[in-house]
């Protein structure tokens, strides 16, 4: 403009890097945030995945009952062998040991049905095995009239080998003991599938829980860098312990046997407290006036 004065352009203000204490405050908030996110994820997954875990534990009990039934079937077979060797089955019958062992097999199979995880297929096979047991008992009872050959047939029904399709045995084609073993393998596989489905799927759990742990690790490394290079101090162990505590919860949640809330939540609370206290000495060195 004519008659006016020209002013030299002002230099652009330099953008100043934030003070290390400010950065530490950001890092502290971020670390506490990752601990809080881990706790929130734990509550959600523990609530939604609790049904699968409870069912898997019932199936574990059922598997133990099937294993016990297998052992009792072996005792029943031993009792029949002893009767066969005595050659006095017409006088002694199948023996009390055989009757007691088969009764315990029935009891274990009934208990196993309550924890079945294989759905209708599992129940169908349990009923099939119960039918095999009934047939074995009937054959053993008729062996009193048939003598040793009848005992041999009853023992075959107990301990017969399975049929083979090539080199692979065909499930549920052998005697009672082999069928019990096949049933146990079926329930083990069903438990394995249940623990890896829905909210217990490792493909879902690993990113959910290991992601915050990885972020927290980066934040801890950044904190250590600032403390060493700007404050000329060595980082305290509290922050590392907080990281390890949080990581322990994240890792165990990706397994088939996560920690109970009574353990996990106090551990995460302790991790948060340690993380907060780890930053306190450095932040206490500077006090900024409130604007």
CORTA-V895135 format. One record per residue. N is the residue number from 1. SS is DSSP state (H for helix, E for strand, - for the rest). Layout:
n:N ss:SS
n:N ss:SS
This chain:
n:1 ss:-
n:2 ss:-
n:3 ss:-
n:4 ss:-
n:5 ss:-
n:6 ss:-
n:7 ss:-
n:8 ss:-
n:9 ss:-
n:10 ss:-
n:11 ss:-
n:12 ss:-
n:13 ss:-
n:14 ss:-
n:15 ss:-
n:16 ss:-
n:17 ss:-
n:18 ss:-
n:19 ss:-
n:20 ss:H
n:21 ss:H
n:22 ss:H
n:23 ss:H
n:24 ss:H
n:25 ss:H
n:26 ss:H
n:27 ss:H
n:28 ss:H
n:29 ss:H
n:30 ss:H
n:31 ss:H
n:32 ss:H
n:33 ss:H
n:34 ss:H
n:35 ss:H
n:36 ss:H
n:37 ss:H
n:38 ss:H
n:39 ss:H
n:40 ss:H
n:41 ss:H
n:42 ss:H
n:43 ss:H
n:44 ss:H
n:45 ss:H
n:46 ss:H
n:47 ss:H
n:48 ss:H
n:49 ss:H
n:50 ss:H
n:51 ss:H
n:52 ss:H
n:53 ss:H
n:54 ss:H
n:55 ss:H
n:56 ss:H
n:57 ss:H
n:58 ss:H
n:59 ss:H
n:60 ss:H
n:61 ss:H
n:62 ss:H
n:63 ss:H
n:64 ss:H
n:65 ss:H
n:66 ss:H
n:67 ss:H
n:68 ss:H
n:69 ss:H
n:70 ss:H
n:71 ss:H
n:72 ss:H
n:73 ss:H
n:74 ss:H
n:75 ss:H
n:76 ss:H
n:77 ss:H
n:78 ss:H
n:79 ss:H
n:80 ss:H
n:81 ss:H
n:82 ss:H
n:83 ss:H
n:84 ss:H
n:85 ss:H
n:86 ss:H
n:87 ss:-
n:88 ss:-
n:89 ss:H
n:90 ss:H
n:91 ss:H
n:92 ss:H
n:93 ss:-
n:94 ss:-
n:95 ss:-
n:96 ss:H
n:97 ss:H
n:98 ss:H
n:99 ss:H
n:100 ss:H
n:101 ss:H
n:102 ss:H
n:103 ss:H
n:104 ss:H
n:105 ss:H
n:106 ss:H
n:107 ss:H
n:108 ss:H
n:109 ss:H
n:110 ss:H
n:111 ss:H
n:112 ss:H
n:113 ss:H
n:114 ss:H
n:115 ss:-
n:116 ss:-
n:117 ss:-
n:118 ss:-
n:119 ss:H
n:120 ss:H
n:121 ss:H
n:122 ss:H
n:123 ss:H
n:124 ss:H
n:125 ss:H
n:126 ss:H
n:127 ss:H
n:128 ss:H
n:129 ss:H
n:130 ss:H
n:131 ss:H
n:132 ss:H
n:133 ss:H
n:134 ss:H
n:135 ss:H
n:136 ss:H
n:137 ss:H
n:138 ss:H
n:139 ss:H
n:140 ss:H
n:141 ss:H
n:142 ss:H
n:143 ss:H
n:144 ss:H
n:145 ss:H
n:146 ss:H
n:147 ss:-
n:148 ss:H
n:149 ss:H
n:150 ss:H
n:151 ss:H
n:152 ss:H
n:153 ss:H
n:154 ss:H
n:155 ss:H
n:156 ss:H
n:157 ss:H
n:158 ss:H
n:159 ss:H
n:160 ss:-
n:161 ss:-
n:162 ss:-
n:163 ss:-
n:164 ss:E
n:165 ss:E
n:166 ss:-
n:167 ss:-
n:168 ss:E
n:169 ss:E
n:170 ss:-
n:171 ss:-
n:172 ss:-
n:173 ss:-
n:174 ss:-
n:175 ss:-
n:176 ss:H
n:177 ss:H
n:178 ss:H
n:179 ss:H
n:180 ss:H
n:181 ss:H
n:182 ss:H
n:183 ss:H
n:184 ss:H
n:185 ss:H
n:186 ss:H
n:187 ss:H
n:188 ss:H
n:189 ss:H
n:190 ss:H
n:191 ss:H
n:192 ss:H
n:193 ss:H
n:194 ss:H
n:195 ss:-
n:196 ss:-
n:197 ss:-
n:198 ss:H
n:199 ss:H
n:200 ss:H
n:201 ss:-
n:202 ss:H
n:203 ss:H
n:204 ss:H
n:205 ss:H
n:206 ss:H
n:207 ss:H
n:208 ss:H
n:209 ss:H
n:210 ss:H
n:211 ss:H
n:212 ss:H
n:213 ss:H
n:214 ss:H
n:215 ss:H
n:216 ss:H
n:217 ss:H
n:218 ss:H
n:219 ss:H
n:220 ss:H
n:221 ss:H
n:222 ss:H
n:223 ss:H
n:224 ss:H
n:225 ss:H
n:226 ss:H
n:227 ss:H
n:228 ss:H
n:229 ss:H
n:230 ss:H
n:231 ss:-
n:232 ss:-
n:233 ss:-
n:234 ss:-
n:235 ss:-
n:236 ss:-
n:237 ss:H
n:238 ss:H
n:239 ss:H
n:240 ss:H
n:241 ss:H
n:242 ss:H
n:243 ss:H
n:244 ss:H
n:245 ss:H
n:246 ss:H
n:247 ss:H
n:248 ss:H
n:249 ss:H
n:250 ss:H
n:251 ss:H
n:252 ss:H
n:253 ss:H
n:254 ss:-
n:255 ss:-
n:256 ss:-
n:257 ss:-
n:258 ss:-
n:259 ss:-
n:260 ss:-
n:261 ss:H
n:262 ss:H
n:263 ss:H
n:264 ss:H
n:265 ss:H
n:266 ss:H
n:267 ss:H
n:268 ss:H
n:269 ss:H
n:270 ss:H
n:271 ss:H
n:272 ss:H
n:273 ss:H
n:274 ss:H
n:275 ss:H
n:276 ss:H
n:277 ss:H
n:278 ss:H
n:279 ss:H
n:280 ss:H
n:281 ss:H
n:282 ss:H
n:283 ss:H
n:284 ss:-
n:285 ss:-
n:286 ss:-
n:287 ss:-
n:288 ss:-
n:289 ss:-
n:290 ss:-
n:291 ss:-
